[in-house]
């Protein structure tokens, strides 16, 4: 298994109440529909997030895509939420039309207008978002008092592809966004190489995130959802991420015996303790029974390595926040094995530099699920 995390090339929020305002370097991305008393109509905020297509291509190009299935997820992390008191859906679509990040922040005085906003894709007065005459499968959504708000693809000519994804929220659900966007990423990849097919050719202009049409511009004061997420310009460790995962699991233990007792000892090999942020490391797992069966022999029994069972997975935890940056996953973090022992490969790029991390191993032996975290630590530094 492999997990590769990308961080945004650019991101910004579009505010219908401030149609020319740019927020390209604001620390917050907002998705909201509110009705402040100072406005005559409800105001809406939508977010744009773009990842570097060359980085996406580089990851996928390293795989044998004819036999390796990838999964892509868009993740954003909540900073503040209010007004989400009933089930509401946030949608994500591939954006149509290039846009400029700009250098503004929310409510700059005077307002910064040198980048994307609700009305324009670039500097104020240039490249307005389309309001009509859309190309096939492209649309926009606005009210007459607030024209603009972005353009996006809702579908592809390939009916097997899904370009519309959503996630539901209510009062007590987690407020982080974690959406499967696999078909969008695959379409961007195919389009970037002009690979022939029946799909719609879609240039990577990023994602647009918005509440459903039923929620946006609703004048009902009881429906005013507002969710703020950390942007790429945050000073925290929670910028948006595009997480690309693929399964590289192999299990051919050769002549190794499989550990058959829950009382086991694990040690992580190939762990020098410090890794550069662009490095790739294969961690080897040394495994043996903690209380081996008594035998009469002259050689040490501790030189024999054992294979972990097939139902074994790894996870990575940030030691400062105690949060999983890569969680146990039955498909994408399954531990491989060869005739030397069990192992997994870790890509360090998605881990925040200058922080310490812990490796956790989960395995199931004789019906018992065991999690081992015996101080398997390492640090990632800037490469």
C-alpha positions as CSV (number, residue, x, y, z in Angstrom):
1,X,0.0,0.0,0.0
2,X,1.0,3.6,-0.5
3,X,-0.4,6.9,0.5
4,X,0.8,10.1,-1.1
5,X,-0.4,13.5,0.1
6,X,-0.4,16.7,-2.0
7,X,-0.9,20.2,-0.7
8,X,-2.6,23.0,-2.7
9,X,-1.0,25.0,-5.4
10,X,-3.6,27.8,-4.6
11,X,-6.9,28.3,-2.8
12,X,-9.3,31.1,-2.2
13,X,-12.9,31.8,-1.0
14,X,-15.6,33.5,-3.2
15,X,-18.0,35.8,-1.2
16,X,-21.2,36.9,-2.9
17,X,-21.5,39.8,-0.5
18,X,-18.1,41.2,-1.6
19,X,-18.1,40.2,-5.3
20,X,-14.7,41.7,-6.3
21,X,-12.9,40.9,-3.0
22,X,-9.9,38.4,-3.2
23,X,-9.0,36.2,-0.2
24,X,-6.1,34.3,-1.9
25,X,-3.7,34.4,1.1
26,X,-6.3,34.2,3.9
27,X,-5.7,31.5,6.5
28,X,-9.3,30.4,6.2
29,X,-11.5,28.8,3.5
30,X,-15.2,29.3,4.0
31,X,-18.3,27.5,2.7
32,X,-21.4,29.2,4.0
33,X,-24.9,30.6,3.4
34,X,-25.9,33.2,5.9
35,X,-28.3,36.2,6.1
36,X,-26.7,39.0,8.1
37,X,-29.0,41.9,9.1
38,X,-26.7,44.3,7.3
39,X,-27.4,42.7,3.9
40,X,-30.6,42.8,1.8
41,X,-30.2,39.3,0.5
42,X,-28.5,36.1,1.8
43,X,-24.8,35.9,1.2
44,X,-23.0,32.8,0.1
45,X,-19.3,31.7,0.3
46,X,-17.8,29.0,-1.9
47,X,-14.2,27.7,-1.9
48,X,-11.7,26.9,-4.7
49,X,-8.8,24.6,-4.1
50,X,-6.3,23.6,-6.9
51,X,-3.5,21.0,-6.8
52,X,-0.5,20.9,-9.1
53,X,-1.3,18.6,-12.1
54,X,2.3,17.9,-12.7
55,X,2.6,16.4,-9.2
56,X,-0.6,14.3,-9.7
57,X,0.8,13.0,-13.0
58,X,4.2,12.2,-11.4
59,X,2.5,10.0,-8.8
60,X,0.3,8.2,-11.2
61,X,3.1,7.8,-13.7
62,X,5.1,5.8,-11.1
63,X,2.4,3.2,-11.1
64,X,1.4,0.6,-13.6
65,X,-2.0,2.1,-14.0
66,X,-3.3,-0.7,-16.1
67,X,-3.3,-3.0,-13.1
68,X,-3.1,-0.6,-10.2
69,X,-6.2,1.0,-9.0
70,X,-5.9,4.4,-7.4
71,X,-8.1,6.2,-4.9
72,X,-8.1,9.9,-4.4
73,X,-9.7,11.8,-1.5
74,X,-10.0,15.6,-0.9
75,X,-9.5,16.5,2.7
76,X,-10.0,19.8,4.5
77,X,-9.9,20.4,8.3
78,X,-12.4,22.4,10.2
79,X,-11.4,25.6,12.0
80,X,-14.9,26.7,13.1
81,X,-18.5,25.7,12.3
82,X,-21.9,27.2,13.2
83,X,-25.5,27.0,12.0
84,X,-25.3,23.3,10.9
85,X,-28.4,22.3,12.8
86,X,-30.0,20.0,10.2
87,X,-28.8,17.6,7.5
88,X,-27.0,19.6,4.8
89,X,-24.7,18.6,2.0
90,X,-21.5,20.1,0.7
91,X,-20.8,19.4,-2.9
92,X,-17.5,19.3,-4.7
93,X,-17.1,19.6,-8.5
94,X,-14.2,20.1,-10.9
95,X,-13.9,23.9,-11.6
96,X,-14.3,25.2,-15.1
97,X,-12.0,28.1,-16.1
98,X,-8.6,29.1,-14.8
99,X,-8.3,31.5,-11.9
100,X,-5.7,33.5,-10.1
101,X,-4.9,33.1,-6.4
102,X,-4.3,36.8,-5.7
103,X,-2.8,38.2,-2.5
104,X,-5.9,39.4,-0.6
105,X,-7.3,38.6,2.9
106,X,-10.9,38.7,4.1
107,X,-12.1,42.4,4.5
108,X,-8.8,44.0,3.6
109,X,-9.2,47.8,3.8
110,X,-8.9,48.8,1.1
111,X,-10.2,45.6,-0.4
112,X,-7.6,43.5,-2.4
113,X,-9.0,42.8,-5.9
114,X,-5.9,41.4,-7.7
115,X,-7.2,37.8,-7.9
116,X,-10.2,35.5,-8.0
117,X,-13.5,36.7,-6.5
118,X,-17.2,36.0,-6.7
119,X,-17.5,38.0,-9.9
120,X,-14.1,37.6,-11.7
121,X,-11.6,34.8,-12.2
122,X,-8.6,37.1,-12.2
123,X,-8.0,40.8,-11.4
124,X,-11.2,42.7,-10.8
125,X,-12.7,43.6,-14.1
126,X,-11.1,40.8,-16.1
127,X,-12.3,37.3,-17.0
128,X,-15.7,37.2,-15.4
129,X,-17.3,33.9,-14.5
130,X,-19.8,32.8,-17.1
131,X,-23.4,33.5,-16.4
132,X,-24.8,31.7,-19.5
133,X,-23.8,30.1,-22.8
134,X,-22.1,27.3,-20.9
135,X,-20.3,24.6,-22.7
136,X,-21.5,21.0,-22.4
137,X,-21.8,19.7,-18.8
138,X,-20.7,23.1,-17.4
139,X,-22.9,25.3,-15.2
140,X,-23.0,28.0,-12.6
141,X,-25.5,29.0,-9.8
142,X,-26.4,32.4,-8.5
143,X,-29.2,34.8,-7.8
144,X,-29.9,37.9,-9.9
145,X,-28.6,40.2,-7.1
146,X,-25.3,38.3,-6.9
147,X,-24.2,37.1,-10.4
148,X,-21.0,35.0,-10.5
149,X,-19.7,32.5,-8.0
150,X,-17.7,30.2,-10.2
151,X,-18.4,27.6,-13.0
152,X,-18.0,23.9,-12.7
153,X,-18.6,20.6,-14.5
154,X,-21.5,18.5,-13.3
155,X,-21.0,15.4,-15.4
156,X,-18.9,13.8,-18.2
157,X,-19.8,12.4,-21.6
158,X,-18.5,9.1,-20.1
159,X,-21.5,8.0,-18.0
160,X,-19.2,5.7,-16.0
161,X,-17.5,8.7,-14.5
162,X,-18.9,10.6,-11.5
163,X,-17.8,14.3,-11.3
164,X,-20.2,15.2,-8.5
165,X,-19.4,14.3,-5.0
166,X,-21.0,15.3,-1.7
167,X,-20.7,14.8,2.0
168,X,-23.6,15.3,4.5
169,X,-23.3,17.2,7.8
170,X,-25.6,17.8,10.7
171,X,-25.4,19.1,14.3
172,X,-23.2,16.2,15.7
173,X,-21.3,14.9,12.7
174,X,-17.6,15.4,12.3
175,X,-17.0,18.6,10.4
176,X,-13.8,17.7,8.5
177,X,-14.3,17.1,4.8
178,X,-13.1,13.8,3.5
179,X,-14.6,13.1,0.0
180,X,-13.7,10.5,-2.6
181,X,-12.8,12.4,-5.8
182,X,-11.2,9.6,-7.7
183,X,-13.0,10.1,-11.0
184,X,-12.2,13.8,-11.1
185,X,-8.5,13.1,-10.6
186,X,-8.6,10.3,-13.2
187,X,-10.3,12.7,-15.7
188,X,-7.7,15.4,-15.1
189,X,-4.9,12.9,-15.6
190,X,-6.4,11.5,-18.9
191,X,-7.1,15.0,-20.2
192,X,-3.5,16.2,-19.4
193,X,-2.1,13.5,-21.7
194,X,-4.9,13.8,-24.3
195,X,-5.6,10.1,-23.8
196,X,-8.4,9.2,-26.3
197,X,-11.7,8.1,-24.9
198,X,-15.3,9.0,-24.4
199,X,-14.6,11.2,-21.3
200,X,-15.0,14.9,-21.2
201,X,-11.7,16.6,-21.5
202,X,-11.4,18.7,-18.4
203,X,-8.3,20.8,-17.6
204,X,-7.3,20.8,-13.9
205,X,-8.6,24.2,-12.6
206,X,-9.1,22.8,-9.2
207,X,-12.2,21.9,-7.1
208,X,-15.1,24.2,-6.2
209,X,-16.9,23.4,-2.9
210,X,-20.3,24.7,-2.1
211,X,-23.5,23.9,-0.2
212,X,-26.3,22.4,-2.1
213,X,-28.5,24.6,-4.2
214,X,-31.4,24.0,-1.7
215,X,-29.3,25.6,1.1
216,X,-27.6,28.4,-0.7
217,X,-29.3,31.8,-0.7
218,X,-32.1,30.5,1.6
219,X,-33.6,33.4,3.4
220,X,-34.9,31.1,6.3
221,X,-33.0,32.4,9.3
222,X,-33.0,28.9,10.8
223,X,-30.8,27.6,7.9
224,X,-27.5,29.5,8.0
225,X,-24.7,26.9,7.8
226,X,-21.2,28.3,8.1
227,X,-18.1,26.1,8.0
228,X,-14.5,27.5,8.0
229,X,-11.6,25.3,7.1
230,X,-7.8,25.9,7.2
231,X,-6.3,27.1,3.9
232,X,-2.9,26.4,2.5
233,X,-1.8,29.6,4.1
234,X,-2.6,28.5,7.6
235,X,0.1,28.5,10.2
236,X,-1.3,25.2,11.5
237,X,-0.5,21.6,10.4
238,X,-4.0,21.4,8.8
239,X,-3.9,22.7,5.2
240,X,-6.1,21.0,2.6
241,X,-4.8,17.7,1.2
242,X,-5.3,15.6,-1.9
243,X,-4.6,12.1,-0.7
244,X,-3.8,9.6,-3.5
245,X,-3.7,6.0,-2.4
246,X,-3.0,2.7,-4.2
247,X,-2.6,-0.9,-3.2
248,X,0.8,-2.3,-3.5
249,X,0.2,-5.3,-1.1
250,X,2.1,-8.5,-1.8
251,X,2.1,-11.6,0.4
252,X,4.6,-14.4,-0.5
253,X,6.3,-15.4,2.8
254,X,8.3,-18.2,1.2
255,X,9.5,-20.6,3.9
256,X,8.8,-18.2,6.8
257,X,6.5,-19.4,9.6
258,X,3.5,-17.2,10.5
259,X,3.4,-15.9,14.0
260,X,0.7,-17.9,15.8
261,X,0.6,-16.4,19.3
262,X,-0.8,-13.0,20.4
263,X,2.2,-12.7,22.8
264,X,4.5,-11.4,20.1
265,X,7.5,-9.1,20.0
266,X,7.9,-6.6,17.1
267,X,10.8,-4.4,16.1
268,X,11.0,-2.0,13.2
269,X,14.1,-2.3,11.0
270,X,15.3,0.2,8.4
271,X,14.4,3.1,10.7
272,X,17.3,5.5,10.9
273,X,15.1,7.9,12.9
274,X,15.3,10.9,10.6
275,X,14.0,11.2,7.1
276,X,13.9,14.0,4.5
277,X,10.4,15.1,3.5
278,X,10.8,13.9,-0.1
279,X,12.2,10.5,0.9
280,X,10.6,7.0,0.5
281,X,11.4,4.3,3.0
282,X,10.7,0.6,3.3
283,X,10.3,-0.4,6.9
284,X,11.0,-4.0,7.7
285,X,9.3,-5.7,10.7
286,X,11.2,-8.2,12.8
287,X,8.7,-10.5,14.5
288,X,9.1,-13.4,17.0
289,X,7.1,-14.9,19.9
290,X,7.6,-13.1,23.1
291,X,7.6,-16.5,24.9
292,X,8.9,-19.0,22.4
293,X,8.2,-22.7,22.8
294,X,10.9,-24.5,24.6
295,X,13.2,-26.6,22.4
296,X,16.5,-28.4,22.8
297,X,19.0,-27.0,20.3
298,X,22.4,-25.3,20.2
299,X,21.4,-22.3,17.9
300,X,19.5,-19.3,19.3
301,X,15.8,-19.3,18.5
302,X,15.8,-15.5,18.4
303,X,17.5,-15.4,15.0
304,X,14.3,-16.8,13.4
305,X,12.1,-14.1,11.9
306,X,8.3,-14.8,11.6
307,X,5.8,-13.4,9.1
308,X,2.9,-11.4,10.4
309,X,-0.6,-12.7,9.4
310,X,-2.2,-11.4,6.3
311,X,-4.6,-9.3,8.4
312,X,-1.9,-6.9,9.5
313,X,-1.9,-3.1,8.9
314,X,0.1,0.0,9.8
315,X,-0.8,3.5,10.9
316,X,1.2,6.7,11.4
317,X,0.4,9.1,14.4
318,X,1.6,12.6,14.9
319,X,3.2,12.7,18.4
320,X,2.4,16.4,19.0
321,X,-1.3,16.2,18.3
322,X,-1.8,12.5,18.9
323,X,-3.8,12.3,15.7
324,X,-3.6,9.7,13.0
325,X,-2.1,11.2,9.8
326,X,-2.5,7.8,8.2
327,X,-5.0,5.5,9.8
328,X,-5.4,1.8,9.7
329,X,-7.0,0.8,6.4
330,X,-7.9,-2.7,5.4
331,X,-7.2,-2.0,1.7
332,X,-4.4,0.7,1.6
333,X,-2.3,0.1,4.7
334,X,-2.1,-3.7,4.6
335,X,1.4,-5.0,5.4
336,X,3.2,-7.0,2.8
337,X,5.5,-10.0,3.2
338,X,8.3,-11.7,1.4
339,X,10.7,-14.5,2.3
340,X,12.7,-12.1,4.5
341,X,9.8,-10.8,6.6
342,X,6.9,-8.4,6.7
343,X,7.3,-4.8,5.4
344,X,5.6,-1.6,4.2
345,X,6.6,1.4,2.2
346,X,6.1,4.9,3.5
347,X,6.1,8.2,1.4
348,X,7.3,11.0,3.7
349,X,6.1,13.9,1.6
350,X,2.6,14.1,3.2
351,X,4.1,14.3,6.7
352,X,4.6,17.8,8.2
353,X,8.4,18.5,8.4
354,X,10.1,19.1,11.8
355,X,7.7,16.8,13.6
356,X,7.9,13.4,15.3
357,X,5.8,10.5,14.3
358,X,5.0,7.0,15.7
359,X,4.4,3.8,13.8
360,X,1.6,1.6,15.0
361,X,1.1,-2.0,13.9
362,X,-2.2,-3.8,14.1
363,X,-2.5,-7.6,13.5
364,X,-4.9,-10.4,14.2
365,X,-3.6,-13.6,15.7
366,X,-5.8,-16.6,16.7
367,X,-8.8,-14.3,16.7
368,X,-7.1,-11.6,18.9
369,X,-6.5,-8.1,17.5
370,X,-3.3,-6.6,18.8
371,X,-2.0,-3.1,18.3
372,X,1.8,-2.6,18.9
373,X,3.2,0.9,19.5
374,X,6.5,0.0,21.2
375,X,8.2,3.4,20.6
376,X,8.6,3.1,16.9
377,X,9.4,6.7,16.4
378,X,10.9,8.8,13.6
379,X,11.2,12.5,12.6
380,X,10.7,14.1,9.2
381,X,12.9,17.1,8.3
382,X,12.9,19.5,5.3
383,X,14.8,18.0,2.4
